[in-house]
């Protein structure tokens, strides 16, 4: 399974990646975006493209 890898030190919780994700894998957390359903990730990279700070650096395989 693939899933986004989020650098919580760079995430500003703007929600751009949450809005861009077609599979609803991400949600806004208290301090950073969190992965809510990694099993549903389709590995498209839309979250990476939408992130203004580059906090999502890759799609990793488990």
ABEGO torsion letter per residue (X at the ends): XBBBBBBAAABAGAGAAAAABAAGABBBBAABBBBABAAABAGAGAAAAABAAGABABBBBX
